[in-house]
């Protein structure tokens, strides 16, 4: 367990000297902020004051989608770069279990995204001041929990895919394609199939988020779903390192 | 300390190493010599737990490298041939990271001590990306020495260093080798000669020779060799020398000189000298040749050399 933390800490520190991470962080918060301002603005344009009170969804909704676009860029480097630079040889011949390596990489990226999400709390705090009698805090908690779980799942899958490739770009696009499938495509059969479509709806990352957490519902099956995806990603990563040894 | 038996590794149809058997005892520096592609790095990869063997076993400090890989990796310090380093970290930061992975109790003190040993203390805060090749090599060596491993495995440790650094690194290895087991690969033969207690020469995945550096020179030469130069036709002389007892192999070098090998116990040189005179030639020179490790190495790996070069 200690090794997971050691590896996570190195990854986390590395994000703060990496221009890519700063760019991603800046764009992420900038776009969320922009959408926030536009929403607040358009709602307050109504001459009778707010036509309807804005809720947390104007922050967490775009954040979830932005995570889909940015997490592949955050995870693409994690393992692929170690393989390319050859430093994998050091880690694999050091006293580190394959799982610890993958989990550490994931944790480092997760902490980085949590830092971004912490900065984004500025928007709900602002909104709380603009709206009387304040925003629905339980709704906010549920929505943020959803975003955090979603980030965990995205990052888990991203790390897993990064471990398959020695090329960052290949890792990036494969991750993005997988996310697009899980976000938009996998739910489609639910609308076509006459029966048995429930399973596809369950596997749909976006409906798990928008229909449950983002609407203020903490669903246990949603928690299980996102945690399972995270575990699956870490498992894929561990397996592909093991496979790499045998090649 | 290191015990290797019947170790084989194949990449598809190609056999990289073929039934290797050797051992290394505590406090011994073993040199691993061979041309490129002979299987040195593959063997080291297996010993360090980087990749599994196809068959056979290897144990380090009593632990099987496959079954107890983690225990082995705790006890081994390894410097890979490519010296992979995180170029975006400082020397200190990198070594601290490796020390933390090894759970060293006083990580910072250990890092400083090791930096002192490899002479990098004043560059501790510099970024690895800005270091020269030789400096990086020393960072890699520091990483391998950090936890005072029982077994040190070094893949071409002095490659790319300047002469002064080579001497420094050799001194470090010699120092470490007093207490720990060191297995180092090299194709610089003089290095093996100076540094190692024992030498393994490996070619095409097989050990062709295993012996102490001293023994190797005397026994492997196939006895002794001498060269003679005469006034006259050496080819004619060769005929008559064949009858001298103790002379084993005769090789013509030029029109007037030849080389012969002989058993060192029954030194036939006086008889050879008489034979030269008896055949009515003037003897201009006779001198013994001592084979260097270089000659032995070339001799042993010669037939396969053109193939290896491709």
HADDOCK unambig.tbl for C-alpha pairs under 7 A between the chains (distance, minus, plus):
assign (segid A and resid 3 and name CA) (segid B and resid 101 and name CA) 5.61 0.50 0.50
assign (segid A and resid 6 and name CA) (segid B and resid 100 and name CA) 6.59 0.50 0.50
assign (segid A and resid 6 and name CA) (segid B and resid 101 and name CA) 6.56 0.50 0.50
assign (segid A and resid 85 and name CA) (segid B and resid 84 and name CA) 6.62 0.50 0.50
assign (segid A and resid 86 and name CA) (segid B and resid 84 and name CA) 5.41 0.50 0.50
assign (segid A and resid 87 and name CA) (segid B and resid 84 and name CA) 4.86 0.50 0.50
assign (segid A and resid 87 and name CA) (segid B and resid 85 and name CA) 6.06 0.50 0.50
assign (segid A and resid 89 and name CA) (segid B and resid 50 and name CA) 6.75 0.50 0.50
assign (segid A and resid 92 and name CA) (segid B and resid 50 and name CA) 5.80 0.50 0.50
assign (segid A and resid 93 and name CA) (segid B and resid 48 and name CA) 5.63 0.50 0.50
assign (segid A and resid 93 and name CA) (segid B and resid 49 and name CA) 5.78 0.50 0.50
assign (segid A and resid 93 and name CA) (segid B and resid 50 and name CA) 5.42 0.50 0.50
assign (segid A and resid 93 and name CA) (segid B and resid 73 and name CA) 5.97 0.50 0.50
assign (segid A and resid 94 and name CA) (segid B and resid 73 and name CA) 5.56 0.50 0.50
assign (segid A and resid 94 and name CA) (segid B and resid 74 and name CA) 6.90 0.50 0.50
assign (segid A and resid 95 and name CA) (segid B and resid 70 and name CA) 5.53 0.50 0.50
assign (segid A and resid 95 and name CA) (segid B and resid 73 and name CA) 5.23 0.50 0.50
assign (segid A and resid 95 and name CA) (segid B and resid 74 and name CA) 5.31 0.50 0.50
assign (segid A and resid 95 and name CA) (segid B and resid 102 and name CA) 6.42 0.50 0.50
assign (segid A and resid 245 and name CA) (segid B and resid 50 and name CA) 6.49 0.50 0.50
assign (segid A and resid 245 and name CA) (segid B and resid 51 and name CA) 4.88 0.50 0.50
assign (segid A and resid 245 and name CA) (segid B and resid 52 and name CA) 6.99 0.50 0.50
assign (segid A and resid 246 and name CA) (segid B and resid 51 and name CA) 6.19 0.50 0.50
assign (segid A and resid 246 and name CA) (segid B and resid 52 and name CA) 6.44 0.50 0.50
